[in-house]
Amino acid sequence: MRKTTARHRPRFAVMTLVMVLDATVACGSGGSSPLSTMPETVSAHGATASPSAPQALERLSARRLSPVYWLGENDATVYLYREFVNLPDLGDPIAAALGRMLAGKPKDPDYFSLWRPASALGASIDAENVITIDISRDAFATTMDAGLAKRSIAQLVFTATAAAANSGILTGSAAPRVRVLVDGQARFKAFGKLELPDRLARDYSLRAPLWVIDPQEGAVQGKGKVLVNGDGAAFSSGTHWQIQDLGAPAWPVVAGGEVPGVDPKPGDDSFAFEQPLRPGTYRLSVWGLESGRPDKLALDTKDFGID
């Protein structure tokens, strides 16, 4: 990492080698059939609702899990989605979350990442909430178009700033920004497509307009009910949900309706509800509807169990 002046001395700075975190990470970036180019119909069929910048930077995990962002193809474009994961305490929550993003696999098979594992990774944060990430160039080895390069950099920015917010190391009211160095050098051309500016902020237009936070993919909940919460933009004809029983023939719908609590006010896009269920395996689907359009927009699904 470059030395900092007295004004910008990091409050938190640990250099970390990216390591294989567990057996599932060893396979590299996850998701089925990752893209190398943006979908061709990106401008024709995208969802019309879009997420707003939240009043709070992140909805924090009550279980103190670490937030990691992934890419997901939906509505003929590619969005950012978030999962919460268990990570070992390496003394640097930002580098730990980025290490999982670079070398790990998402729980949800609909998500993916185009990053490669980095041989070296470090993170620091200064008094003005500028996060400096120093990453080795081998992380950028994947070939992709400019649209996916933009989203992959946004994936890094969202993960770094979410980890900082979740760990409580941000101070004051300044919105966090990210400075990316590659092998100690600024202005790197990421993935051969995108020259990195001096500072990067969150681009909320790239965040998915709707996603389920809980239950996470593969989670098992108890007490005879599923607790659902998520983030969703306000669609003109509402946000809807259904639950299918995966243990029964033809996967019948056993519950469904309109999602309560999606507020059209900017910065308040969260929703939460619960549904009684018998023990078994289920699939939750959540989607938005727009007036005059029959298709399910921003569809997100999660398979889960009830014990």
N, C-alpha and C positions, 0 to 999 in steps of 0.2 A: 504494500500500500504506500501511496505517497505520504510524505510528512505533512502535517497540518500546522497552520499557524496557531498562535495562542487563542485567537478569536474563534477558530474553528476546530479546536482540539476535540476529538471524539469523546463522547461520554461512554462509548461502548465500542470496543474494537478487538476482534479476535480473528486471527487468520486460521482457516480451517481447510484441511484437505478433504475433498469429497470422497466419502467411502460408501461401500455397499451397506445399506442400513439394515436390510434383512433379506431373507431368501427371495421374497417377491420382487425386490428392487433389482436383483442381479440380472433380470431379463431386459432391463433398459426401459425406455419410454413405452407407455402402454396405450390401450385402446385398439380397436380393430381397424385395419386398413387406414392408417394415417394419411392425410392428403399431402401433396407436394405443391398443389395449385389451389387457388380459391375456386369454389363452385362457379360454373359459367353463368348461372341464372341469378347471381347475387342481387341484381337490381330489380328483378321482376317479381319476386314472390316473398320478399322479406317481411317480417312482422312489422305492423305499423306502430304498435306501442313500443316505447323505449324506456329504459330505466333512467331514473333521475339520480343526480348526485346525492347520496344520503346525508342527512344532517350530521350523523356520526360516521366516522371513516369506515368502521366495520361493525357488524353485529358480532360481538365477541362470543367465544365458546364458553358456556357455563362449566364445561368439564375441563377447561384449560388445555384443550387440544390445539394443534397448530394449523393455521389455515394455509392451504396450498391451492393455487389456481391451475386449471387445465383448459384446453381448447375442446370445443364440441361443435359438430356441424348440425345446424338446425335452420329450417326455413330458408334453405338455399344460401346460407352464409355461415360464417364461423364466429362463435361467441366465446367469451370467457365464463367458466364455471368454477365454483369453489367447493372443495371438500375440507373437512377437518380430519387431521391424522395424528396418531401418536408418534412422537419423535423422541429420541434419547436426548437428555440434557447435555449438550456439548459446550454450554457456556455462551452460545451465540444463537439466539432464536432466529435471526434473519438468515444467517448462513445455513442453519439446520433446515429451515423451510425451503430455501433455494436448493439445497442439496437434494432433498426429496423431489422437488420439481424437475431437476436436471436428470436424475438417475432413477427415479421411481416410476411406479405405475399407478394410475388412478384406480379407485375401487370400482367406479362405474365404467362398464365396458363401452359406453357411448362417448366417453371422454378420451382425449389423447394429448400427447405432447410431441413436439418435433425437436426438442433440445437433445443434445448428447451429454453424457456424463463429463464433468470437468475434472481435470487432474489437479486443479488448484482453485480455491474460492475463498474470498475474504469479504468481510462487511464491516463498516463502521458508520456511526451516525454522529452528527455534530449538533451544536446548540440550536441551530436553526432548522432542525429536522431534515437535513439533507443526508440521505443515505448513500454512501459510496460503496459500490460493489466492484471488486477487482476479480475478474474471472479469466481463466485461461481460454485461448482461442479454440481449443479442441471442442468446446461446448457448442460452437457455431458450425459444425461440420456438415449439417444436413442441408441439402439443396431444396429450395422452395422459392415461390414467387414473392413479389413485394407485399402483397396482401397478407400472406401468412407470416412473413417476416415482421410486419407491423404488429400483428396479433401476438406473436411469440415474445416480442419485446414488451408488449403490454402485459403479458402473462407474468414476466419477471417483475415488472413494476408493481403490479397488483399483489403478487406474493410477498415481495419485500416490504411494502408498506403495510400490508395486513399483518405480517409477523411483528412488525414494530408496534403497531397499535395493540395487538393481542397480548404482547408481553409487557406493555405499560412503559415503554422507554421513550415515547414521544413526550415532548414538553411544550407548554405554551399553546398558542392557537394557530401557529403556522402549519399549513398543509404540508405533509411530507412530500419531498421530491427525491428523485433517484439520479445519481450520477454513475454511469457505467464505464469502468476502465477495463481494457482487455490487455492482459499481460502488462499492466501498469500504464497503458497508453490510452489517451482520450481520442474521440472522433473516429472510432473504429467503424468500418462498414459491415454491419451485422448481416450475416448470411450472404454477403456479397451483394446485398440489395438496399440496405437502409443505413445511412450514415447517422450515428448516434449523436444527438445534440448534447450540450453541456449538462442540461437538467431535463429530466423526464417527469411528467405528472400523470396521474391517472386519466385515462380517456374513457369516460363512463359510457360512451356510445358503443364501445366494444363489449361491455358486460352483457350477459344474457338478460333478456327482458323478464325471464321467469326461471326460477330453479328451486328444487326441493333441497332443504338443508337437512332435515330429519323426517323420516328415517333415512340414514345413509344406506348406500347399496350394501346388501348382505347383512345388515344389522338385525338383531333379534331383540324385540321388546317384550316385556312381561305385563302382568296385571290385567290381561284380557282386553287390551286396547292398544291402538297405535297413536302416538303423539306426532302430529305433523306440524312442521313449521318451514317457512321458506320466504323467499323474496320474489315479488312479482310486480311488474308495471300494471297500471290500470288499463285494461282492455275495454273498449266501448260496449261490448256485449258480455262482459264479465270474465272471471277466471273460474274454471271448472275442474272437478276432480272425479276420479272413480277408483275403486279398489276391486281387483279380480282375484279370485281364489285359484292359485296355481296348482293346488292339490286336487282339484276336481276336473272332470272331463270338460273340454272346450273352454276352460278358464272363465267361468261365469262372473259377471259383475255382481258383487255382493253389497256394495254401497257406493254412493256418489252424490254429487250435487254441485252447487256453486260455492266457491271458496269464500268464507266470510273474512272480513277484515282487510281486504285490499283497498287501501285508501287512495283516492285520486290526488291527494295533496302531495306536492313534491317533497321528497325526502322521507316519506312514510310508506314504503312499499311492502312491508312485512305482513305475513299472515300466519295464523296458528289455529289449529283445531285438533280434536281427538275423535276417534271412532272406535267403539267396542268391536272386538273380533274374537272369534274362537281360535284356539291354537292351530297353527298351520303356516303355510307359506303363501305370500300374497305379492301382487304388483300394484303399486300406486302410480297413477298417471295424473298429471296436472297440466292444463293447457289454457290458453286464452282464446277468446272469440271476438272478432271484429264485425261490425254491422255490414251486411251484404256479402260476407265471405263465409263459405261453409267449412273451410279447412280448420283443423286444430293448429293453432300457432304456438310457437315456443314450447312445444311438448317436452316435458321431462318425466322420466319414469324411474322408479326405484323398486327393486325386489327386496323383500324383507320377510322376517318371520315373527310369529307370536308364540311364546311358550306358555 
